[in-house]
């Protein structure tokens, strides 16, 4: 009986150590700036494409202008249409 209980405790400790090892490896692969699992990422203000109305993330969008006059676009076609419309 004692031997069976000892094996059970050793198996539990081995399983727990292995799962913590895998968790540490996953955390290391995510990098120091990655949010913890289950944590919400910070919200980002979206900009509306003036041609098609799609909402885009400004840091990933195509842009025309700068500062407060900047306009953001979802595609090169929308940006060209805006520039052509503005030029006419």
GIBELMO-V745171 format. One record per helix or strand of 2 or more residues. SS is the DSSP state (a for helix, b for strand). FROM is the first residue (numbers start at 1). TO is the last residue. If there is no record, write none. Layout:
SS_FROM_TO ; SS_FROM_TO
This chain:
a_2_30 ; b_46_48 ; b_55_57 ; b_62_64 ; a_67_69 ; b_71_73 ; a_76_87
